[in-house]
């Protein structure tokens, strides 16, 4: 899937998982489009795992971080898994600066080691 305004999302099947790859900014401008793509990928009945490859991400803002947390919680509620891969260092730095860090009290998942911001 590709957006007129620059966000590209590709979803592929890979050994019982779905892999969604993004290119562009994970920000408010693209939040609705990203949410829809992740929801479709997460609710695939043939897959119990969704990996989001963010190696092609160019920016991340608070709305993108909240959307990733929401996707993670939705996956857990549906007995599935969601994780990030290909995460560049700047991505972790932005998340940590905003308080999204598995070592901090972002949510109760940090206690069990299940937080995506590990």
Buried (B, 14 or more C-beta within 10 A) or exposed (E): EEBEEEBEBBBEEEEEBBBBBBBBBBBEBBBEBBBEBBEBBBBBEEBBBBBBBBEBBBBBBBBBBBBBBBBBBBBEEEEBBBBBEBBBEEBBEBBBEBEBBBEEEBBEBBEEEBBBBE
